[in-house]
Amino acid sequence: MGEREGNRRYDYETKLAAVRDHVEHGLTKAEVMEKYRIAGPTPLERWCREYRSGGPDALRPKPKGRPKGAKSKPRPAPTREQLLEEENAYLKARVAYLEKVDALLAWRSATGTER
């Protein structure tokens, strides 16, 4: 059995030269594949399709990875009023919680249930 070549990478210049030889100079796929040592017809066909639809720049390598997003703006420092509102909301929640605990304890002592 012959050895199979893995996923070969071709640089931009090789892709462009191969596509131009096939599209503009009329070389057959087999001739282009032999000249540029392209493993199979699929990459050449894809390059020709991309070249016809997007021109030479379509053959350039695509950026890898996740695109970088815009940096978020730092939050402005909270005003004194905002800090007081946050503290007030926290204290109201704490009072409500303690009132529920107190009501639960009163209910338990009134009914005589203990855990």
Biopython code that builds the backbone (N, CA, C, O; Angstrom):
import numpy as np
from Bio.PDB.StructureBuilder import StructureBuilder

atoms = [
    (1, "MET", "N", (0.829, -1.179, 0.000)),
    (1, "MET", "CA", (0.000, 0.000, 0.000)),
    (1, "MET", "C", (0.879, 1.250, 0.000)),
    (1, "MET", "O", (1.914, 1.285, 0.666)),
    (2, "GLY", "N", (0.465, 2.279, -0.748)),
    (2, "GLY", "CA", (1.236, 3.509, -0.786)),
    (2, "GLY", "C", (0.990, 4.341, 0.448)),
    (2, "GLY", "O", (-0.062, 4.254, 1.081)),
    (3, "GLU", "N", (1.960, 5.137, 0.773)),
    (3, "GLU", "CA", (1.799, 5.996, 1.944)),
    (3, "GLU", "C", (0.894, 7.164, 1.602)),
    (3, "GLU", "O", (0.988, 7.756, 0.526)),
    (4, "ARG", "N", (0.055, 7.468, 2.501)),
    (4, "ARG", "CA", (-0.864, 8.581, 2.321)),
    (4, "ARG", "C", (-0.241, 9.827, 2.929)),
    (4, "ARG", "O", (0.281, 9.804, 4.044)),
    (5, "GLU", "N", (-0.308, 10.904, 2.179)),
    (5, "GLU", "CA", (0.187, 12.162, 2.732)),
    (5, "GLU", "C", (-0.897, 12.752, 3.616)),
    (5, "GLU", "O", (-2.079, 12.717, 3.272)),
    (6, "GLY", "N", (-0.493, 13.290, 4.744)),
    (6, "GLY", "CA", (-1.444, 13.872, 5.687)),
    (6, "GLY", "C", (-1.962, 15.199, 5.178)),
    (6, "GLY", "O", (-1.864, 15.499, 3.988)),
    (7, "ASN", "N", (-2.501, 15.977, 6.060)),
    (7, "ASN", "CA", (-3.005, 17.298, 5.695)),
    (7, "ASN", "C", (-1.824, 18.207, 5.412)),
    (7, "ASN", "O", (-1.174, 18.712, 6.328)),
    (8, "ARG", "N", (-1.558, 18.409, 4.129)),
    (8, "ARG", "CA", (-0.446, 19.287, 3.769)),
    (8, "ARG", "C", (-0.920, 20.725, 3.762)),
    (8, "ARG", "O", (-2.074, 21.019, 3.452)),
    (9, "ARG", "N", (-0.022, 21.596, 4.103)),
    (9, "ARG", "CA", (-0.306, 23.029, 4.082)),
    (9, "ARG", "C", (0.453, 23.622, 2.894)),
    (9, "ARG", "O", (1.621, 23.306, 2.664)),
    (10, "TYR", "N", (-0.222, 24.472, 2.160)),
    (10, "TYR", "CA", (0.397, 25.132, 1.022)),
    (10, "TYR", "C", (0.388, 26.629, 1.288)),
    (10, "TYR", "O", (-0.614, 27.174, 1.750)),
    (11, "ASP", "N", (1.492, 27.288, 1.001)),
    (11, "ASP", "CA", (1.550, 28.726, 1.263)),
    (11, "ASP", "C", (0.782, 29.491, 0.178)),
    (11, "ASP", "O", (0.401, 28.933, -0.850)),
    (12, "TYR", "N", (0.573, 30.751, 0.434)),
    (12, "TYR", "CA", (-0.226, 31.599, -0.444)),
    (12, "TYR", "C", (0.340, 31.641, -1.858)),
    (12, "TYR", "O", (-0.413, 31.561, -2.828)),
    (13, "GLU", "N", (1.655, 31.766, -1.984)),
    (13, "GLU", "CA", (2.278, 31.881, -3.300)),
    (13, "GLU", "C", (2.062, 30.616, -4.127)),
    (13, "GLU", "O", (1.796, 30.694, -5.327)),
    (14, "THR", "N", (2.178, 29.447, -3.485)),
    (14, "THR", "CA", (1.974, 28.185, -4.194)),
    (14, "THR", "C", (0.527, 28.072, -4.664)),
    (14, "THR", "O", (0.266, 27.697, -5.807)),
    (15, "LYS", "N", (-0.403, 28.396, -3.783)),
    (15, "LYS", "CA", (-1.819, 28.337, -4.162)),
    (15, "LYS", "C", (-2.101, 29.251, -5.348)),
    (15, "LYS", "O", (-2.748, 28.847, -6.314)),
    (16, "LEU", "N", (-1.609, 30.488, -5.267)),
    (16, "LEU", "CA", (-1.875, 31.467, -6.311)),
    (16, "LEU", "C", (-1.263, 31.035, -7.639)),
    (16, "LEU", "O", (-1.906, 31.140, -8.684)),
    (17, "ALA", "N", (-0.016, 30.547, -7.603)),
    (17, "ALA", "CA", (0.640, 30.097, -8.834)),
    (17, "ALA", "C", (-0.100, 28.908, -9.440)),
    (17, "ALA", "O", (-0.295, 28.853, -10.655)),
    (18, "ALA", "N", (-0.509, 27.964, -8.608)),
    (18, "ALA", "CA", (-1.218, 26.783, -9.108)),
    (18, "ALA", "C", (-2.551, 27.177, -9.737)),
    (18, "ALA", "O", (-2.899, 26.691, -10.813)),
    (19, "VAL", "N", (-3.289, 28.048, -9.074)),
    (19, "VAL", "CA", (-4.587, 28.469, -9.600)),
    (19, "VAL", "C", (-4.416, 29.235, -10.897)),
    (19, "VAL", "O", (-5.165, 29.012, -11.848)),
    (20, "ARG", "N", (-3.455, 30.124, -10.953)),
    (20, "ARG", "CA", (-3.244, 30.897, -12.186)),
    (20, "ARG", "C", (-2.824, 29.992, -13.339)),
    (20, "ARG", "O", (-3.270, 30.184, -14.470)),
    (21, "ASP", "N", (-1.964, 29.000, -13.062)),
    (21, "ASP", "CA", (-1.580, 28.063, -14.123)),
    (21, "ASP", "C", (-2.803, 27.322, -14.655)),
    (21, "ASP", "O", (-2.911, 27.092, -15.860)),
    (22, "HIS", "N", (-3.711, 26.952, -13.783)),
    (22, "HIS", "CA", (-4.892, 26.197, -14.219)),
    (22, "HIS", "C", (-5.933, 27.108, -14.866)),
    (22, "HIS", "O", (-6.437, 26.801, -15.946)),
    (23, "VAL", "N", (-6.259, 28.229, -14.211)),
    (23, "VAL", "CA", (-7.348, 29.087, -14.687)),
    (23, "VAL", "C", (-6.919, 29.954, -15.869)),
    (23, "VAL", "O", (-7.636, 30.033, -16.867)),
    (24, "GLU", "N", (-5.772, 30.596, -15.770)),
    (24, "GLU", "CA", (-5.379, 31.569, -16.786)),
    (24, "GLU", "C", (-4.515, 30.975, -17.893)),
    (24, "GLU", "O", (-4.599, 31.414, -19.040)),
    (25, "HIS", "N", (-3.688, 29.986, -17.569)),
    (25, "HIS", "CA", (-2.779, 29.432, -18.580)),
    (25, "HIS", "C", (-3.268, 28.119, -19.167)),
    (25, "HIS", "O", (-2.645, 27.586, -20.086)),
    (26, "GLY", "N", (-4.371, 27.587, -18.653)),
    (26, "GLY", "CA", (-4.998, 26.423, -19.257)),
    (26, "GLY", "C", (-4.363, 25.074, -18.973)),
    (26, "GLY", "O", (-4.665, 24.103, -19.667)),
    (27, "LEU", "N", (-3.489, 24.980, -17.971)),
    (27, "LEU", "CA", (-2.933, 23.675, -17.624)),
    (27, "LEU", "C", (-4.037, 22.806, -17.030)),
    (27, "LEU", "O", (-4.955, 23.315, -16.387)),
    (28, "THR", "N", (-3.947, 21.499, -17.244)),
    (28, "THR", "CA", (-4.939, 20.597, -16.668)),
    (28, "THR", "C", (-4.680, 20.458, -15.173)),
    (28, "THR", "O", (-3.616, 20.820, -14.670)),
    (29, "LYS", "N", (-5.685, 19.922, -14.478)),
    (29, "LYS", "CA", (-5.524, 19.711, -13.038)),
    (29, "LYS", "C", (-4.365, 18.769, -12.767)),
    (29, "LYS", "O", (-3.576, 18.993, -11.849)),
    (30, "ALA", "N", (-4.263, 17.719, -13.562)),
    (30, "ALA", "CA", (-3.193, 16.734, -13.355)),
    (30, "ALA", "C", (-1.822, 17.380, -13.533)),
    (30, "ALA", "O", (-0.901, 17.101, -12.765)),
    (31, "GLU", "N", (-1.682, 18.238, -14.538)),
    (31, "GLU", "CA", (-0.397, 18.913, -14.766)),
    (31, "GLU", "C", (-0.053, 19.846, -13.601)),
    (31, "GLU", "O", (1.086, 19.880, -13.136)),
    (32, "VAL", "N", (-1.040, 20.588, -13.144)),
    (32, "VAL", "CA", (-0.813, 21.512, -12.026)),
    (32, "VAL", "C", (-0.474, 20.734, -10.760)),
    (32, "VAL", "O", (0.430, 21.113, -10.016)),
    (33, "MET", "N", (-1.209, 19.635, -10.514)),
    (33, "MET", "CA", (-0.954, 18.825, -9.322)),
    (33, "MET", "C", (0.457, 18.254, -9.345)),
    (33, "MET", "O", (1.123, 18.197, -8.311)),
    (34, "GLU", "N", (0.908, 17.837, -10.505)),
    (34, "GLU", "CA", (2.265, 17.282, -10.604)),
    (34, "GLU", "C", (3.310, 18.388, -10.444)),
    (34, "GLU", "O", (4.311, 18.205, -9.750)),
    (35, "LYS", "N", (3.078, 19.524, -11.081)),
    (35, "LYS", "CA", (4.045, 20.624, -11.040)),
    (35, "LYS", "C", (4.243, 21.156, -9.618)),
    (35, "LYS", "O", (5.368, 21.446, -9.212)),
    (36, "TYR", "N", (3.151, 21.281, -8.867)),
    (36, "TYR", "CA", (3.230, 21.871, -7.526)),
    (36, "TYR", "C", (3.146, 20.835, -6.411)),
    (36, "TYR", "O", (3.069, 21.190, -5.235)),
    (37, "ARG", "N", (3.161, 19.566, -6.776)),
    (37, "ARG", "CA", (3.114, 18.453, -5.817)),
    (37, "ARG", "C", (1.911, 18.569, -4.880)),
    (37, "ARG", "O", (2.035, 18.472, -3.659)),
    (38, "ILE", "N", (0.757, 18.779, -5.486)),
    (38, "ILE", "CA", (-0.493, 18.844, -4.727)),
    (38, "ILE", "C", (-1.021, 17.424, -4.613)),
    (38, "ILE", "O", (-1.085, 16.705, -5.610)),
    (39, "ALA", "N", (-1.397, 17.012, -3.416)),
    (39, "ALA", "CA", (-1.728, 15.618, -3.130)),
    (39, "ALA", "C", (-2.968, 15.119, -3.874)),
    (39, "ALA", "O", (-3.008, 13.954, -4.269)),
    (40, "GLY", "N", (-3.964, 15.956, -4.075)),
    (40, "GLY", "CA", (-5.196, 15.510, -4.720)),
    (40, "GLY", "C", (-5.892, 16.666, -5.403)),
    (40, "GLY", "O", (-5.469, 17.814, -5.262)),
    (41, "PRO", "N", (-6.953, 16.385, -6.140)),
    (41, "PRO", "CA", (-7.635, 17.450, -6.879)),
    (41, "PRO", "C", (-8.503, 18.359, -6.002)),
    (41, "PRO", "O", (-8.795, 19.492, -6.387)),
    (42, "THR", "N", (-8.910, 17.879, -4.846)),
    (42, "THR", "CA", (-9.841, 18.655, -4.009)),
    (42, "THR", "C", (-9.293, 20.020, -3.601)),
    (42, "THR", "O", (-10.000, 21.017, -3.741)),
    (43, "PRO", "N", (-8.051, 20.102, -3.098)),
    (43, "PRO", "CA", (-7.555, 21.444, -2.733)),
    (43, "PRO", "C", (-7.498, 22.391, -3.925)),
    (43, "PRO", "O", (-7.854, 23.563, -3.809)),
    (44, "LEU", "N", (-7.053, 21.886, -5.066)),
    (44, "LEU", "CA", (-6.952, 22.733, -6.252)),
    (44, "LEU", "C", (-8.330, 23.220, -6.685)),
    (44, "LEU", "O", (-8.488, 24.387, -7.043)),
    (45, "GLU", "N", (-9.324, 22.342, -6.656)),
    (45, "GLU", "CA", (-10.687, 22.745, -7.025)),
    (45, "GLU", "C", (-11.216, 23.815, -6.073)),
    (45, "GLU", "O", (-11.853, 24.776, -6.505)),
    (46, "ARG", "N", (-10.950, 23.647, -4.776)),
    (46, "ARG", "CA", (-11.410, 24.628, -3.783)),
    (46, "ARG", "C", (-10.717, 25.975, -4.008)),
    (46, "ARG", "O", (-11.352, 27.028, -3.952)),
    (47, "TRP", "N", (-9.409, 25.924, -4.262)),
    (47, "TRP", "CA", (-8.674, 27.172, -4.492)),
    (47, "TRP", "C", (-9.205, 27.891, -5.728)),
    (47, "TRP", "O", (-9.351, 29.113, -5.722)),
    (48, "CYS", "N", (-9.496, 27.130, -6.798)),
    (48, "CYS", "CA", (-10.019, 27.746, -8.019)),
    (48, "CYS", "C", (-11.375, 28.396, -7.756)),
    (48, "CYS", "O", (-11.644, 29.501, -8.226)),
    (49, "ARG", "N", (-12.225, 27.704, -7.003)),
    (49, "ARG", "CA", (-13.542, 28.246, -6.667)),
    (49, "ARG", "C", (-13.396, 29.537, -5.858)),
    (49, "ARG", "O", (-14.071, 30.529, -6.134)),
    (50, "GLU", "N", (-12.505, 29.517, -4.854)),
    (50, "GLU", "CA", (-12.293, 30.711, -4.029)),
    (50, "GLU", "C", (-11.696, 31.847, -4.854)),
    (50, "GLU", "O", (-12.066, 33.006, -4.669)),
    (51, "TYR", "N", (-10.778, 31.524, -5.763)),
    (51, "TYR", "CA", (-10.123, 32.524, -6.605)),
    (51, "TYR", "C", (-11.142, 33.196, -7.521)),
    (51, "TYR", "O", (-11.126, 34.414, -7.701)),
    (52, "ARG", "N", (-12.037, 32.378, -8.103)),
    (52, "ARG", "CA", (-13.043, 32.930, -9.014)),
    (52, "ARG", "C", (-14.048, 33.820, -8.268)),
    (52, "ARG", "O", (-14.514, 34.822, -8.811)),
    (53, "SER", "N", (-14.375, 33.455, -7.031)),
    (53, "SER", "CA", (-15.378, 34.236, -6.296)),
    (53, "SER", "C", (-14.787, 35.443, -5.564)),
    (53, "SER", "O", (-15.449, 36.474, -5.441)),
    (54, "GLY", "N", (-13.541, 35.324, -5.073)),
    (54, "GLY", "CA", (-13.000, 36.404, -4.254)),
    (54, "GLY", "C", (-11.676, 36.982, -4.710)),
    (54, "GLY", "O", (-11.131, 37.862, -4.045)),
    (55, "GLY", "N", (-11.147, 36.511, -5.823)),
    (55, "GLY", "CA", (-9.874, 37.025, -6.309)),
    (55, "GLY", "C", (-8.697, 36.450, -5.536)),
    (55, "GLY", "O", (-8.870, 35.541, -4.724)),
    (56, "PRO", "N", (-7.503, 36.973, -5.783)),
    (56, "PRO", "CA", (-6.298, 36.431, -5.147)),
    (56, "PRO", "C", (-6.315, 36.511, -3.620)),
    (56, "PRO", "O", (-5.739, 35.655, -2.949)),
    (57, "ASP", "N", (-6.969, 37.528, -3.072)),
    (57, "ASP", "CA", (-6.990, 37.668, -1.606)),
    (57, "ASP", "C", (-7.772, 36.554, -0.922)),
    (57, "ASP", "O", (-7.571, 36.299, 0.265)),
    (58, "ALA", "N", (-8.659, 35.888, -1.653)),
    (58, "ALA", "CA", (-9.437, 34.791, -1.064)),
    (58, "ALA", "C", (-8.549, 33.597, -0.728)),
    (58, "ALA", "O", (-8.939, 32.735, 0.060)),
    (59, "LEU", "N", (-7.357, 33.543, -1.321)),
    (59, "LEU", "CA", (-6.441, 32.426, -1.064)),
    (59, "LEU", "C", (-5.532, 32.682, 0.131)),
    (59, "LEU", "O", (-4.803, 31.789, 0.561)),
    (60, "ARG", "N", (-5.572, 33.873, 0.658)),
    (60, "ARG", "CA", (-4.729, 34.180, 1.825)),
    (60, "ARG", "C", (-5.209, 33.381, 3.029)),
    (60, "ARG", "O", (-6.389, 33.041, 3.114)),
    (61, "PRO", "N", (-4.295, 33.074, 3.973)),
    (61, "PRO", "CA", (-4.716, 32.308, 5.158)),
    (61, "PRO", "C", (-5.716, 33.092, 6.002)),
    (61, "PRO", "O", (-5.599, 34.306, 6.168)),
    (62, "LYS", "N", (-6.691, 32.375, 6.524)),
    (62, "LYS", "CA", (-7.720, 32.991, 7.370)),
    (62, "LYS", "C", (-7.196, 33.077, 8.804)),
    (62, "LYS", "O", (-6.446, 32.201, 9.234)),
    (63, "PRO", "N", (-7.574, 34.112, 9.547)),
    (63, "PRO", "CA", (-7.128, 34.200, 10.945)),
    (63, "PRO", "C", (-7.723, 33.065, 11.767)),
    (63, "PRO", "O", (-8.885, 32.698, 11.590)),
    (64, "LYS", "N", (-6.914, 32.515, 12.666)),
    (64, "LYS", "CA", (-7.342, 31.393, 13.501)),
    (64, "LYS", "C", (-7.821, 31.905, 14.851)),
    (64, "LYS", "O", (-7.436, 32.988, 15.291)),
    (65, "GLY", "N", (-8.653, 31.123, 15.493)),
    (65, "GLY", "CA", (-9.057, 31.420, 16.862)),
    (65, "GLY", "C", (-10.237, 32.362, 16.957)),
    (65, "GLY", "O", (-10.833, 32.771, 15.961)),
    (66, "ARG", "N", (-10.538, 32.677, 18.161)),
    (66, "ARG", "CA", (-11.677, 33.538, 18.457)),
    (66, "ARG", "C", (-11.315, 34.990, 18.163)),
    (66, "ARG", "O", (-10.232, 35.441, 18.537)),
    (67, "PRO", "N", (-12.200, 35.726, 17.500)),
    (67, "PRO", "CA", (-11.891, 37.130, 17.234)),
    (67, "PRO", "C", (-11.835, 37.932, 18.528)),
    (67, "PRO", "O", (-12.584, 37.675, 19.471)),
    (68, "LYS", "N", (-10.945, 38.893, 18.552)),
    (68, "LYS", "CA", (-10.799, 39.722, 19.742)),
    (68, "LYS", "C", (-11.944, 40.725, 19.792)),
    (68, "LYS", "O", (-12.220, 41.422, 18.816)),
    (69, "GLY", "N", (-12.593, 40.785, 20.927)),
    (69, "GLY", "CA", (-13.707, 41.708, 21.105)),
    (69, "GLY", "C", (-13.204, 43.069, 21.548)),
    (69, "GLY", "O", (-12.031, 43.252, 21.872)),
    (70, "ALA", "N", (-14.102, 43.990, 21.551)),
    (70, "ALA", "CA", (-13.746, 45.331, 22.001)),
    (70, "ALA", "C", (-13.532, 45.311, 23.514)),
    (70, "ALA", "O", (-14.234, 44.613, 24.246)),
    (71, "LYS", "N", (-12.579, 46.064, 23.951)),
    (71, "LYS", "CA", (-12.319, 46.173, 25.390)),
    (71, "LYS", "C", (-13.491, 46.897, 26.040)),
    (71, "LYS", "O", (-13.976, 47.907, 25.530)),
    (72, "SER", "N", (-13.929, 46.372, 27.159)),
    (72, "SER", "CA", (-15.017, 47.044, 27.859)),
    (72, "SER", "C", (-14.459, 48.255, 28.604)),
    (72, "SER", "O", (-13.336, 48.247, 29.108)),
    (73, "LYS", "N", (-15.275, 49.273, 28.651)),
    (73, "LYS", "CA", (-14.844, 50.490, 29.336)),
    (73, "LYS", "C", (-14.897, 50.246, 30.838)),
    (73, "LYS", "O", (-15.813, 49.584, 31.326)),
    (74, "PRO", "N", (-13.936, 50.768, 31.565)),
    (74, "PRO", "CA", (-13.982, 50.594, 33.023)),
    (74, "PRO", "C", (-15.186, 51.337, 33.591)),
    (74, "PRO", "O", (-15.549, 52.421, 33.135)),
    (75, "ARG", "N", (-15.787, 50.719, 34.596)),
    (75, "ARG", "CA", (-16.940, 51.353, 35.232)),
    (75, "ARG", "C", (-16.495, 52.596, 35.993)),
    (75, "ARG", "O", (-15.434, 52.609, 36.617)),
    (76, "PRO", "N", (-17.312, 53.630, 35.936)),
    (76, "PRO", "CA", (-16.964, 54.807, 36.742)),
    (76, "PRO", "C", (-17.139, 54.470, 38.223)),
    (76, "PRO", "O", (-17.955, 53.625, 38.591)),
    (77, "ALA", "N", (-16.375, 55.135, 39.042)),
    (77, "ALA", "CA", (-16.456, 54.898, 40.490)),
    (77, "ALA", "C", (-17.857, 55.260, 40.965)),
    (77, "ALA", "O", (-18.402, 56.293, 40.573)),
    (78, "PRO", "N", (-18.443, 54.409, 41.811)),
    (78, "PRO", "CA", (-19.806, 54.708, 42.274)),
    (78, "PRO", "C", (-19.826, 55.979, 43.128)),
    (78, "PRO", "O", (-18.890, 56.278, 43.870)),
    (79, "THR", "N", (-20.913, 56.697, 42.991)),
    (79, "THR", "CA", (-21.057, 57.924, 43.783)),
    (79, "THR", "C", (-21.438, 57.547, 45.212)),
    (79, "THR", "O", (-21.792, 56.403, 45.497)),
    (80, "ARG", "N", (-21.359, 58.515, 46.085)),
    (80, "ARG", "CA", (-21.722, 58.275, 47.495)),
    (80, "ARG", "C", (-23.181, 57.841, 47.590)),
    (80, "ARG", "O", (-23.529, 56.968, 48.384)),
    (81, "GLU", "N", (-24.021, 58.457, 46.777)),
    (81, "GLU", "CA", (-25.447, 58.109, 46.791)),
    (81, "GLU", "C", (-25.653, 56.646, 46.378)),
    (81, "GLU", "O", (-26.455, 55.941, 46.990)),
    (82, "GLN", "N", (-24.937, 56.189, 45.350)),
    (82, "GLN", "CA", (-25.068, 54.795, 44.912)),
    (82, "GLN", "C", (-24.593, 53.836, 45.997)),
    (82, "GLN", "O", (-25.214, 52.800, 46.232)),
    (83, "LEU", "N", (-23.487, 54.187, 46.659)),
    (83, "LEU", "CA", (-22.985, 53.332, 47.738)),
    (83, "LEU", "C", (-24.003, 53.229, 48.872)),
    (83, "LEU", "O", (-24.228, 52.151, 49.423)),
    (84, "LEU", "N", (-24.609, 54.357, 49.210)),
    (84, "LEU", "CA", (-25.609, 54.356, 50.278)),
    (84, "LEU", "C", (-26.851, 53.549, 49.878)),
    (84, "LEU", "O", (-27.437, 52.858, 50.712)),
    (85, "GLU", "N", (-27.250, 53.637, 48.604)),
    (85, "GLU", "CA", (-28.401, 52.861, 48.136)),
    (85, "GLU", "C", (-28.111, 51.363, 48.213)),
    (85, "GLU", "O", (-28.970, 50.581, 48.618)),
    (86, "GLU", "N", (-26.892, 50.965, 47.821)),
    (86, "GLU", "CA", (-26.515, 49.549, 47.899)),
    (86, "GLU", "C", (-26.520, 49.065, 49.347)),
    (86, "GLU", "O", (-27.030, 47.988, 49.656)),
    (87, "GLU", "N", (-25.941, 49.883, 50.229)),
    (87, "GLU", "CA", (-25.900, 49.503, 51.645)),
    (87, "GLU", "C", (-27.319, 49.416, 52.216)),
    (87, "GLU", "O", (-27.628, 48.508, 52.988)),
    (88, "ASN", "N", (-28.167, 50.352, 51.837)),
    (88, "ASN", "CA", (-29.548, 50.354, 52.304)),
    (88, "ASN", "C", (-30.282, 49.087, 51.839)),
    (88, "ASN", "O", (-31.005, 48.472, 52.623)),
    (89, "ALA", "N", (-30.104, 48.696, 50.579)),
    (89, "ALA", "CA", (-30.754, 47.485, 50.063)),
    (89, "ALA", "C", (-30.249, 46.253, 50.807)),
    (89, "ALA", "O", (-31.028, 45.357, 51.133)),
    (90, "TYR", "N", (-28.937, 46.209, 51.077)),
    (90, "TYR", "CA", (-28.364, 45.080, 51.815)),
    (90, "TYR", "C", (-28.957, 45.000, 53.223)),
    (90, "TYR", "O", (-29.345, 43.927, 53.686)),
    (91, "LEU", "N", (-29.021, 46.144, 53.891)),
    (91, "LEU", "CA", (-29.542, 46.156, 55.267)),
    (91, "LEU", "C", (-31.030, 45.797, 55.319)),
    (91, "LEU", "O", (-31.468, 45.123, 56.252)),
    (92, "LYS", "N", (-31.811, 46.240, 54.323)),
    (92, "LYS", "CA", (-33.225, 45.867, 54.278)),
    (92, "LYS", "C", (-33.374, 44.355, 54.113)),
    (92, "LYS", "O", (-34.218, 43.737, 54.761)),
    (93, "ALA", "N", (-32.555, 43.763, 53.247)),
    (93, "ALA", "CA", (-32.616, 42.309, 53.051)),
    (93, "ALA", "C", (-32.222, 41.584, 54.322)),
    (93, "ALA", "O", (-32.818, 40.563, 54.666)),
    (94, "ARG", "N", (-31.224, 42.100, 55.022)),
    (94, "ARG", "CA", (-30.776, 41.458, 56.264)),
    (94, "ARG", "C", (-31.864, 41.533, 57.338)),
    (94, "ARG", "O", (-32.115, 40.553, 58.040)),
    (95, "VAL", "N", (-32.501, 42.688, 57.461)),
    (95, "VAL", "CA", (-33.582, 42.843, 58.439)),
    (95, "VAL", "C", (-34.722, 41.882, 58.107)),
    (95, "VAL", "O", (-35.271, 41.245, 59.006)),
    (96, "ALA", "N", (-35.082, 41.769, 56.833)),
    (96, "ALA", "CA", (-36.168, 40.863, 56.444)),
    (96, "ALA", "C", (-35.807, 39.422, 56.785)),
    (96, "ALA", "O", (-36.656, 38.665, 57.254)),
    (97, "TYR", "N", (-34.556, 39.040, 56.553)),
    (97, "TYR", "CA", (-34.110, 37.686, 56.879)),
    (97, "TYR", "C", (-34.193, 37.430, 58.383)),
    (97, "TYR", "O", (-34.705, 36.399, 58.819)),
    (98, "LEU", "N", (-33.685, 38.379, 59.170)),
    (98, "LEU", "CA", (-33.703, 38.205, 60.628)),
    (98, "LEU", "C", (-35.134, 38.179, 61.174)),
    (98, "LEU", "O", (-35.416, 37.458, 62.132)),
    (99, "GLU", "N", (-36.033, 38.956, 60.575)),
    (99, "GLU", "CA", (-37.433, 38.915, 60.998)),
    (99, "GLU", "C", (-38.041, 37.544, 60.728)),
    (99, "GLU", "O", (-38.828, 37.048, 61.535)),
    (100, "LYS", "N", (-37.685, 36.925, 59.598)),
    (100, "LYS", "CA", (-38.198, 35.585, 59.299)),
    (100, "LYS", "C", (-37.649, 34.567, 60.282)),
    (100, "LYS", "O", (-38.378, 33.684, 60.734)),
    (101, "VAL", "N", (-36.368, 34.682, 60.618)),
    (101, "VAL", "CA", (-35.783, 33.766, 61.600)),
    (101, "VAL", "C", (-36.481, 33.940, 62.941)),
    (101, "VAL", "O", (-36.812, 32.958, 63.605)),
    (102, "ASP", "N", (-36.704, 35.187, 63.339)),
    (102, "ASP", "CA", (-37.381, 35.468, 64.608)),
    (102, "ASP", "C", (-38.801, 34.899, 64.601)),
    (102, "ASP", "O", (-39.237, 34.313, 65.592)),
    (103, "ALA", "N", (-39.522, 35.066, 63.497)),
    (103, "ALA", "CA", (-40.885, 34.542, 63.394)),
    (103, "ALA", "C", (-40.883, 33.016, 63.445)),
    (103, "ALA", "O", (-41.769, 32.420, 64.058)),
    (104, "LEU", "N", (-39.919, 32.389, 62.821)),
    (104, "LEU", "CA", (-39.821, 30.928, 62.846)),
    (104, "LEU", "C", (-39.557, 30.429, 64.257)),
    (104, "LEU", "O", (-40.172, 29.459, 64.702)),
    (105, "LEU", "N", (-38.645, 31.088, 64.962)),
    (105, "LEU", "CA", (-38.347, 30.688, 66.343)),
    (105, "LEU", "C", (-39.565, 30.888, 67.244)),
    (105, "LEU", "O", (-39.839, 30.053, 68.106)),
    (106, "ALA", "N", (-40.291, 31.978, 67.055)),
    (106, "ALA", "CA", (-41.493, 32.233, 67.855)),
    (106, "ALA", "C", (-42.549, 31.177, 67.567)),
    (106, "ALA", "O", (-43.210, 30.697, 68.488)),
    (107, "TRP", "N", (-42.716, 30.810, 66.302)),
    (107, "TRP", "CA", (-43.695, 29.783, 65.929)),
    (107, "TRP", "C", (-43.333, 28.434, 66.544)),
    (107, "TRP", "O", (-44.203, 27.719, 67.039)),
    (108, "ARG", "N", (-42.042, 28.089, 66.511)),
    (108, "ARG", "CA", (-41.598, 26.814, 67.082)),
    (108, "ARG", "C", (-41.839, 26.774, 68.592)),
    (108, "ARG", "O", (-42.288, 25.760, 69.125)),
    (109, "SER", "N", (-41.542, 27.870, 69.270)),
    (109, "SER", "CA", (-41.736, 27.857, 70.729)),
    (109, "SER", "C", (-43.228, 27.849, 71.084)),
    (109, "SER", "O", (-43.616, 27.285, 72.107)),
    (110, "ALA", "N", (-44.056, 28.467, 70.254)),
    (110, "ALA", "CA", (-45.499, 28.488, 70.512)),
    (110, "ALA", "C", (-46.122, 27.118, 70.273)),
    (110, "ALA", "O", (-47.033, 26.717, 70.996)),
    (111, "THR", "N", (-45.641, 26.402, 69.270)),
    (111, "THR", "CA", (-46.217, 25.085, 68.960)),
    (111, "THR", "C", (-45.507, 23.973, 69.705)),
    (111, "THR", "O", (-46.005, 22.848, 69.760)),
    (112, "GLY", "N", (-44.380, 24.262, 70.264)),
    (112, "GLY", "CA", (-43.637, 23.266, 71.021)),
    (112, "GLY", "C", (-42.842, 22.302, 70.152)),
    (112, "GLY", "O", (-42.404, 21.256, 70.632)),
    (113, "THR", "N", (-42.655, 22.633, 68.905)),
    (113, "THR", "CA", (-41.849, 21.758, 68.030)),
    (113, "THR", "C", (-40.397, 22.167, 68.098)),
    (113, "THR", "O", (-40.051, 23.346, 68.011)),
    (114, "GLU", "N", (-39.569, 21.178, 68.252)),
    (114, "GLU", "CA", (-38.116, 21.414, 68.270)),
    (114, "GLU", "C", (-37.468, 20.393, 67.364)),
    (114, "GLU", "O", (-37.949, 19.266, 67.253)),
    (115, "ARG", "N", (-36.448, 20.750, 66.755)),
    (115, "ARG", "CA", (-35.710, 19.801, 65.902)),
    (115, "ARG", "C", (-34.591, 19.195, 66.639)),
    (115, "ARG", "O", (-33.860, 18.374, 66.084)),
]
sb = StructureBuilder()
sb.init_structure("model")
sb.init_model(0)
sb.init_chain("A")
sb.init_seg("    ")
for serial, (resi, resn, name, xyz) in enumerate(atoms, 1):
    if name == "N":
        sb.init_residue(resn, " ", resi, " ")
    sb.init_atom(name, np.array(xyz, "f"), 0.0, 1.0, " ", f" {name:<3s}", serial, name[0])
structure = sb.get_structure()
